[in-house]
Amino acid sequence: MARASQEASRVMTNLLFSVASISLLVGGIGIMNILLVSVTERTREIGIRMAVGAKGRHILLQFLVEATALALAGGLAGAALGIGAARLLSALAGWPTLIAPATVLGSVLFAGAVGTFFGFYPARRAAGLDPITALRWE
């Protein structure tokens, strides 16, 4: 009986890991798409910044910070919803729940890292724009 319970727990853990991995991948791709649109819409702004002296690394850093902030905001919202759902489930069903602050912090930081990773391509693309071409962009 204990062995069957352990096996069921292992299968459930693997399933949850798979779902979480797919969710992170989809979220990362969403962040990348949002930033690519942002780079396209702000091409003229990027050109102006470069024309007045901003280096490519400044543009890169700007977009990486935006991607990380976006991902951290999503991570915080997800953590808040998860904690709320766990407390609601505990209150309604009477199931004991344990929320480890280190796990919540780790998940939010990991979400930020995913945003930084997926934001690198759009940031690099923005940093590599030619200022003259960017200023002519409409």
Summary of the structure (lengths in Angstrom):
residues: 138
radius of gyration: 20.8
end to end distance: 68.2
largest distance: 71.2
contacts: 384
relative contact order: 0.18
helix: 87%
strand: 0%
